[in-house]
């Protein structure tokens, strides 16, 4: 099942940038494992959006909690939504 997660963090925390290399490696591992479809920071520095694959909402939350940014206390909160994912790139051939 696909999910979208809106993850909020405090952009004024110095450890946001300090943990970024580990966070990026974690996201790359999800991408390489076929679990992460898209992710990126919000341009207002409020956090990030992830679109990813998980079996259940609980498994999706566990993936967020496994991020080094969560372990460092950077993530303040998140909201996970089930997603009816539609890829414009995939639909191009339809």
TAUR-V895205 format. One record per residue. PHI is phi in whole degrees, 0 to 359 (* if undefined). Layout:
phi:PHI
phi:PHI
This chain:
phi:*
phi:262
phi:225
phi:244
phi:235
phi:258
phi:248
phi:258
phi:220
phi:265
phi:294
phi:275
phi:289
phi:295
phi:283
phi:302
phi:286
phi:295
phi:269
phi:306
phi:301
phi:292
phi:301
phi:296
phi:298
phi:297
phi:298
phi:298
phi:295
phi:293
phi:297
phi:294
phi:276
phi:80
phi:268
phi:262
phi:262
phi:197
phi:198
phi:182
phi:285
phi:280
phi:287
phi:265
phi:64
phi:275
phi:155
phi:210
phi:242
phi:243
phi:239
phi:209
phi:252
phi:207
phi:289
phi:216
phi:300
phi:294
phi:293
phi:296
phi:296
phi:296
phi:295
phi:292
phi:296
phi:281
phi:291
phi:304
phi:294
phi:290
phi:300
phi:277
phi:82
phi:285
phi:287
phi:275
phi:195
phi:209
phi:228
phi:252
phi:234
phi:296
phi:230
phi:271
phi:288
phi:227
phi:258
phi:299
phi:296
phi:290
phi:284
phi:305
phi:277
phi:280
